[in-house]
C-alpha cells in the first residue's frame, strides 16, 4: 500500500468511528441522568486523611533511633605541635623523593611480568 492509500484508509476509519459516536439528544440526556444516579448512589463520607499521622510516627521513630544509637565513627586524633613539625621536616620529604625511582622500577617489573 502506498502512503496515500494508507492515509485514505485511516481517514475513512476515523470518519466511521466519529459517526458511530454521534448520539442524539435523548441518548445524551439518558447518559447524563444515569451518571447523576450513579454519583448519588456513592455514599458520601467525610474524607479522613490520617496518612500524615503514619508519616509523623515514622519520622519520630527514625529520629529517636538516630539519636539513641551510639556513634561508631572514630574521630581523628589531634596532632601535637611536635608531631606536626616531624611531618613537615624536609628530611622525610627528601627520603620519599629518593624512593620514587625504586617504586617506578617495581611497577615496570610487575608490568613486564
N, C-alpha and C positions, 0 to 999 in steps of 0.2 A: 504494500500500500504506500502510496506517496504521501508526503507531508500534508498536501491539500486535502486528500481523501480522509486522512486521519482527523484533520481539523473539522471537516464537514461532519464526520461521524460523531465527534464529541459535541458539536453544536446541536445536532439532531437529538442526541440523547438528553442534553441539557434542556432543550425545549420540551421534550416529552415529560421529563421529571417536573419541570415548572408547571406544566398543565395539570399534572396529576395532583399537585399540592394546592391548587386553587380551590378554595372552599366557598360555598355560598354563605350568605348572611345567617341563615338558620343554623348551619353547621358550626359556624364560628361562635354564635350565641350559646349553642349547646355545649361546646367545649369549654367556654368561659364559665358557664354555670357549673359544670362538672368539676372544674378546677376549684371554684369557690367552695363547693360542698366538701371536696377532699381536704382543703385547707382548714375548713371549720371543724372537721372531724378530728383533727390532731389536737390532743389535749394541750392546753396552754398552761404550762407550769412556769413559774418564775425561774429564771436561769440562776443556778447556784454554781458559781465558779470558785471551787475550793482548790484549784490546781496550785495557786500561789502558796498555799499552806505547805504542800508537799515540798515545793522548792525551798521555802524558808527553813523547814526542818532539815532537809538535806544539807543546805548551806551551813546551818548551825552545827550539825554533827561533824561536817568536814572541818570547820574552823576549830571545834573542840579537839578533834583528833590531831590536827596540826599543832595546836598549842600545847597539848599534853604529851606529845611524843618527844622524847629526848633527842637533841640534835646529835647526829652521828658525824658531822663534818669536823675535821680537825683543823684547828687554827694554825696558821703559820707561826713558827717560833719567832720571837723578837730577836733581831740581831743586835749583839753588843757592839759598841764602837770599835773594840779591838778586832772582832771578827770581820767587821766591815773593812777595816784597814787591811787585814790579811787578804781579803778577797780582791782588793784593788791594787795590791803590790804588783810592781812591774815584773818581778822575777817570775811569778807564776804565769803571767801572760807570755813572757819570753819562752818559758818551758812549753807552753801549749803551741806556740808558733814553731818551735823546734820539732815537735812531734807530728805536725801535719804531713810532712813528706812520708813518714812511716805509715800513716793511715792511707795515704794515696797509694803507696806500694801494696799494702794489704788488699785494697779494693781492686787494684789491677790484677793481683794474683788470683783473687776469687773469681773475677770475670774471665780470666784466662782458663780457669778450670781445674 
